Amino acid sequence: MIRSLVCAVLGLGMAFAQPKPGFELADVHVSPRVMSPSMQGGFVRGDRYQIRMATMVELIHTAWGVESNNVTGGPAWLDYDRFDVIARVPPKTTQADAAAMLQALLIERFGLVVHPDTKPLGGYALTFVRKSGQMKEAADSNDANGCRPSDQQEKTPEGIGFVSYNCRNIEMGGFAQMLRQMAPGYIQGSPIVDQTGLKGGWDFNIKWVGRAQVAAAGGEEMSLFGAIAKLGLKLDRKDVSQPVVVVDKVNEKPTPNAAGVTESLPPIRESFEVAEVRPSAPGSTEAGFSIKPGGRLDAHGITLKNLISFAWQTDYDDEVIGPKAMETNRFDIVAKAPGVLSNEQNGFDEDSLSRMVKTLLEDRFRLKAHTEDRPATIYALIAVKPKMSTADASNRTSCKNTAANAAKVASSVSRTFVCQNITMAQFAEKLPQIAGGYIDRPVVDMTGLGGTYDFPLNFSPLRAFRAGGEGSDPNGAVSLFEAVEKLGVKLEQRKQAMPVLVIDHVDEQPTDN
């Protein structure tokens, strides 16, 4: 263990010591605000390198190859502010070359100073409790080891689907590491160490429901932790020594772009290699949208408004205004992305896909649109009797779902967030991300409260109320609105001018295939 940690830190040290070439040209700017931001890109495509909506932690993760949870230190905004980097690279630039160039850019444009170290980080320990008939020593040591998704699609009596895996000839150390990929909603990237003391390979099946579905499925025994307990094991929170990158210094604003950069790096007009668009069968109401292996888009029963919302990355229904036909006419689409965008090495991200759908709408439906401010219904976040604690300024700004605190609240409350060092404006911005299903319009901070705060936010998924009818409270569930009011603030619907996408023209039917 010690040897591996030393090697990891030495490896990071060597990466820090290498001379770093720079991008030929780079546009660095703050990302536009969207409801559910997530990093996109980070790939070399032709002469371009693009990474969008990335926090500084994610940029460091991409540049140095260290896990995001292992980036420590730095100012409060490190996990919150997001940036776009669009750069030109020379021919034959590899992903490793681009990572080194990104290092140079972060150092030059943000004044980033970092160093490698080892530190104890919050993680989990997997321990042995008792023998269980559900876990047996591997029958054949020659079997391929690992955990694979089960072919059987099992459901709880309430109709909630299980996440199911069949594990064969797997050592406990390997199982501990695989859990991070198998249950990301529970583990959230935290390290897991094997402290079971069990040797050799083991055979077992394991199943659980998603973190947000635990209450509806019957309680904690249906969770990942309950599933592990049935094997005779236990997963406990514990600090684990890990190689880290420590942020010593970084500026929140990058240095300005060189004159003419934006013009020299115009947006790439991405388009599908081939696309077939047909009207859906009469009476079709079910819609589907998926990406198949090889970068194939398969959509059916999709309205033009669905496609426009995806292409322009709008978040709410009334953010797109146009003719009624765009909400009623439905289409089936089969499209293939260019090879450079769809192969496994270069990845296939939603950002590129949305731009290709935008091109398809412009070419096949002759769509034209513009953005303007119009009155819209919003949720205003207003102060009543604030009860939140003044923030610990040493913490990074965040509002994270944490399974670790679930046992401290009622079993019916399955969404447990801990918000720290956050302003009310930032909290308003985070609420749509936190409370999918509850929030169907923008949230605007009107509390008038300054400073930053620390507080928990515990509420039940919306479906917990649907079981007993609208407005009912069948299982002691707590709505998002009630949870917010417990903080001494309140969500209230109001009218306010907001930017909307206005469709100037769109054909009701596409041009011929």
N, C-alpha and C positions, 0 to 999 in steps of 0.2 A: 504493500500500500504506500509506504513512505517513498520507495524507489519510484513508483509511478507518478507520485505527486512531484518529486524533484525533477523527473524527466519532463513532465508537463510544463513546469515553470521554466526550465531551461529552454524548452522548445519555444515558449512565448518570448523569452529573452532574446533568442536568436532572431525571431521575427521582428523584434523591436530594433535590433542592431543593424538589420540589412538596409542598404541605401534604397530609397523608394523613388521610382520614376513617377512623373506626374501625367495627368491627362493632357492631351493636346489642347483641349478647350473645355471649359466646364461652366454650366449654368447652375447655380445653387440658390434656392429660394424656399421660403416657408410654404408648406403644402396648403392647398385650399381646404377649408373645413368641410367635412362630410360626417354623416351620422355615425357610421361604424368604420372608422379608419383602420387600415391594416397595411403593413408594408407590402409593396408590390415590386416586382422586378428584381434587380440585382444581377442581371445577366448581360453578357456581351452579345450583341446582335448586329452583325455587319460591322459598321464603323461607329456604333453607338453603345454606350453603357448607360442604362437608366435604372434608377432606384427611386421609388415614389412613396410618400407618406411614411417615411421611416423616422423613428425617434433616434436621438443620439445614441441610446443604448443599442438599438438595432443596427445603426451605422457602424458602431464599434464591433458588434458581433459579426457583421458581414466583412469588415476590413481585417480583423485579427483572427476570426474563426473561433472565438471563445463564445460559450453559451451566454445568452442575454442575462440569465440569473447570476452569472459569474462576473458581471461588470459592476464594480462597487465604487463607492465614493461619488464625488461630483455634486452639482447643485440640484435643487428641487425639481427643475424642469426636465431633467435628463430623460425621464420616462414619459414625458407628456408632449412637449413641442415636437412637431413633425416637419420634415424637410424633403424636398425633391432634389435629386442630383441628376442632371442630364449632361453627358460628356461625350466627346469624340475621342476615339482610340485609334492607334495605328493598326495596319493589317496584321493578322495572325495574333492578336492579343488574346491570351487565355484568361480563364476565370481567376487563376492565381495572379496573373499580371494585373488584372483589374482590381483585385483586392489590395495589392500593394499601392496602386495608384490612388485608391480610395483612402488608404492610410495617409498618403502624402497630402491629399486634399483636405482631410480633417485637421491635420497639423497646421497647414498653411492658412486655410480659410476660417477655421474656428479657433485657432490657437490651442488646439488640443494637446495636453501633456498627460501621458499615462505611464504606468510601470507595472510589471508583473509581480505577483505575490501569492501567498497561500493564506486563506482565511477560513474560519468556520462559518458555514452558511446554513440557514434553516433548511432542513431536509427531513428524510424519513429513515427509520431503522426497521428492517424486516426481521422479526424475531420468532422463535419457535415457542409455542405454548403447550401443546399436547399432541399426541398421536391422533390422527383422524382417518377414518375409513375412506375419506374422499381423496386422500393423497397417498400414492403407493410408490415404492421404489420401482424404477423403470424395469419393465419385463425384459427388454432387449437393449443392451448397451450400444448395439450397432444402429439402432433407429436414429433417423435424423432428429436433432434436438431443436426445440423451440416451441412457440405458442402460435397457433394459427386460428383465424376466425372459424367458428363452428358453421357447418352447412345448415344446421337446423335453426330456423328463425322462431325462437321461443318468446312467449309473451306472458306477462303476469295476468291474474284474473281480471284486473282492471283494463287489460288490453295494451299495457305498456311494454314495448319491446326490450328484451335483454341485450346487453353487449355480452357475447359468449365466445370463449376461447377454449380450444382443446390443446393442452400442453403435454408434450411427450419427451421423455428423456432430457428434461431440462434441469440444469443445476440451479440452485437457489440464487447464486450471484447473477446468472443470466436472466432469471425471472425478475429479480429486482430491477435490472436495467430495462427489460422489456416493458415493465409496468408503466414507465414514463411515456412510452409511445401508445400503449394499449389504453390508458386512462388519463389522457392529458387534462380533461376537465377537473379531475380530482388532484392530480399531482402538480400540474401547472409548472412543469419544468424543474421542479426541485430535485436534488440528488437523492438517491435511495441507496443505502448500504445494506448488504446481507450480513446479519448477525444471528442467523438461525443456528449455525454450527452443523447443519445437515450437509452430508457429503454425497457425491454421486448424482445420478440423474433421477428425476421423479416424473410420474405420470399423474395427471389430474385434469379435470374440467373445471372451469370457473365462469361464473356469470354474475352480472350486476346491472342495475339501471343507471341512467345518467344522473349526475348530481342534482339537476333541477327537477328530476322526477321521483326522487326518493320519498317525499311525503305522500304523493299520490299513489305510490306503489306499496305503501304499507310501513314505511319507517326505515331506520338505519340498517336493519338486517338485510335490506335489499340494496344497500350501497356497496361500493368497492370494499370498504372496510369490513362490512358484514360478510361479504363473499370470501375475503381472505381469512376471517375468523373461522368460517366453516371448514377451512383446510387445516385448522389447528395452528395457524400462524397469526401474527399481529403486526399491524403497520402503525408505528408511533412517530410523532414529530420528534426530531432530534437534530442538533447541529452537526454538520459533517465538514471536515477539512477538504477544501477544494482549491485548485489553481484559479486565480482571479486576475482580472485587469483592473487596476485601481486608477480612477480618474483624478488627477491632481489639479487640473485646470482646464476650463473650456469656456468659450464665449457663447452667449445665447444667440447673438446675431453674427452670421458669417460676414466676412469682408465683402464689399460690393463686387458684382460681376464686372468683368472688363467691358469696355464700350463695344457695342455691336455683337455681344455674345448671343443674345436671343435671336437676332437675325441670322447669325451664322449657324445656329442649331434649330432650324424650324421643326415643328412637330412632324413626325413621320406619319404619313397617311396610310395606316395599316388597313389591309383588306384581306378577305378570305381568298384562298386560291381558287375555289369554286364554291358556288352557293346555289341551291335550288329552293325557291320560295313558291309555295302553293297555298291557295285558300284551304282552310280546314273543312272537314266534312260538315254538311249542314246539321245544325243542332249540337255541334261539339261545344262542350263547356269545360271539360277538364284540360288543364294546362300543365305542361312539363317542360323542363329546361335542364339539359345536362351536357357535360363534356365527356366524350368517349376517348378511349386510348388513341393516341396518334393525333390528338388535337381536333377531333370532329365534334362540331356542335350539332346536337339533336334537340329540336324544339317542336312542340305540337300544341295546338290550341292557344297560341300566343297572340295577344292583341297588339296593335301598334303602340298603344300606350305602355304596355309592358316593355316592349323593345326600346322605346324612347327613354323610359325611366332608367333602364339598364345602361343604355348608351351614354346618357348624360349623368349617370350616377346620382339621380335624385332620390330622396329618401321618403317623401310623403306624397299621397295621392293628389293633393291640390297644388303641388309644385309644378305640374305640367298642365297647361291650358291649351285646348285645341278643339277641332271638330268632333262631334259625337261619334262619328264612324270609327275614330281611332280607339274607342272603348268597346266597340261591338264586333267589328270585323276581326276574325281570327285566322291565323296562318300556321302552316307547318314549314319548318326550315331544316334542311340538312346542309351543313357547310363544312368545308375543310380548311383549316389554317395552313399557311405556308410551312414547309418543312422546318425552316429556321426557327419558327415560333413553337412548333409542336413536338420537337424531339426532347427526349428525357434530359439531355445535358443542359439545354437552354431553358427548360421549364415552359410553363404555359400559365400566365397569370391573368387574373380577372381584369386588370387594367388594360392589357393588350386586347383582350376579348371585347371589352366595351368599346374600344376605338374601332375595332373591325365591324361591330354591329352598327356603329354610327356611320361608317362608310357605306355599309349595305343599305341603310335607310336613305342616305343621300343619293346613292346611285340608282336604287331600284324603286324607291317611292318618291324621289325628287323632293325630299324633305328640306325645308328651310325654317329656321327658328331664330329667336333672339331672347335675351333675358331682360326683364324689367321688374321694378318694384310694384306690387299690388297688395291691397289689404288681404290679410289671411288670418285665420283663427290660429292662435298659438296658446301654449301653456305658459303663463307668467309664474315665475317662482317668487313668491312674496314672503316677507318676514311677518311672523305673528308674535311669538315669544321665543326667540332663539335659545336653544339649550345645548348647543354644540361646544366642545372644548376648544380653547385656543390651541393652535397646532404646535407640535414639536417641530421647530424650523429645521432640524437636522434630517428629517425624513424627506424622501422624494415625494413629489406630488403623484398620487395614485388613488384609484378606487377599484380594489381587486376583490373578486369572488374568492373566498377562502373556505375550503371544506374543514379546515382545522377548527373554526369557531362554531361549526354546525351544532355540536353537542351542547352549546351554551344557550341555545334558544329553543323554542317550542318545536316539536317534531314536525308540525305542519308548515313551518317556515323553512323552505329549502334553498332560498337564495340569501346568502350571507356575505355582505360586502363590508370591507373595512376601507374607509376613505381617510386619507391623511394628507396634511399640509395642502389643502385644496381650497381655492376661493369659491364663492358662490357662483360666479360666472363659469368657472370650470366645472362645478358640480352640475349646473344646468346643461352644459354641453355634454356631460357624461351620461345623464339620465336616459336618453334614448338608447344608448348602447347597453346600459345596465338592465333596462326594463322592457325588453322586447315583448310586444303584445299589449302593454299598457299605453305606451306613448305613440300616438299616430300623427303628431304634428311637432313643430319645433318648440323647444323650451328656452325661454329668455329670462335671464336674471333681472328681477326688479326688486330685489330685497333691500338694496341700498347698503348692504353690509360690506365693510372692508375687511382686510386681513385674511388669514387662512385658518382652517379648522380641521380637527380630527373627530371622526364619529363613525359608528357602525350603522349599517342600513340593512335591516332584516325584514324580508317580505316573502310572500308565497307566490308561486306562478299563477297566472290568470286562470288556468284551467281548474285550480282548486276551488274557485267560486262557481264555475260553470256546472259542477256536479250537482249543485242544489238549486240552480236557477239564478237568474240575474239578481245581483245585490245580496245574495244569501251568504251566510258565513257558516257552512256546514261542519267544518273541522277545526274551528279556532284559527282559520287562516287569516293572514294579515295582508291587506292589499298594499300596493306600492304607495297609494295616496295616503293611507293611514300611517305607513312607515315614515313617509316624509314629514307628516304632521307631528310625529313624535320628536322630530328634531327641532320643532318650533318654527317651521316654515311651511308653506302651503303651495300647491299647484292649482292655479285658477285659469280658466279659459278666458282669453281676451282677443281683441282684434288689433293687428299691427301690420304695417307695411313690411313685406318680405319679398326677396327676389324669387321670381317664378320664371319658368321656361315657357314662352309663348310660341306656339306652332303657327307660323305664317302660311305655310302650305305643306300639304302631304297628300299624295295620291291615295285613293281608297284601295287600289289594286296595284301590285308591282308590275314592272316591265317584264316581258317574257323571259323565261329561263334560257 
